[in-house]
Amino acid sequence: MIKSYLNPPGSPNPKSYHHVVATEGGRIIFLSGQVAFDSGRKIVGENDVVAQTRQTMRNLKAAVETGGGQISDIVQITTHVVNYDPSQLNDITGTIAEFFQPECFPTNTLVGVTSLSTDGLLIEIGGMAITETDQS
């Protein structure tokens, strides 16, 4: 499976994502939005978007591994942030970037929302991964 991480000529150079990830071959794993719950369904990092982002990424990593992939197989994420303020951008994307090698940042769409499924959740991240076709 081939993955190409690209940025269009003339577009701003992104810090912690790529504008385009193109793939050839492989198996697709779709990842539901993950949030900052621990295994007991308690919110990790109440009122702290960085702590919640880190727990959410741990949960996303566990989800992709459950599907037979690894974090480096994630090629696209969508990030929903409650009451998003642009001053949060570097903290959120910097925390997400901790989980990826810089040359393999996935695409990322960040969306501000008014709420998520449970009061107290500040961030939700879902996405898509592509793995090798043969999982033996």
Stockholm file with secondary structure:
# STOCKHOLM 1.0

chainA/1-136         MIKSYLNPPGSPNPKSYHHVVATEGGRIIFLSGQVAFDSGRKIVGENDVVAQTRQTMRNLKAAVETGGGQISDIVQITTHVVNYDPSQLNDITGTIAEFFQPECFPTNTLVGVTSLSTDGLLIEIGGMAITETDQS
#=GR chainA/1-136 SS CEEEEECCTTSCCCSSCCSEEEEESCEEEEEEEECSBCTTSCBSSTTCHHHHHHHHHHHHHHHHHHTTCCGGGEEEEEEEEETCCGGGHHHHHHHHHTTSCGGGCCEEEEEEESCCSSTTCCEEEEEEEEECSCCC
#=GC SS_cons         CEEEEECCTTSCCCSSCCSEEEEESCEEEEEEEECSBCTTSCBSSTTCHHHHHHHHHHHHHHHHHHTTCCGGGEEEEEEEEETCCGGGHHHHHHHHHTTSCGGGCCEEEEEEESCCSSTTCCEEEEEEEEECSCCC
//
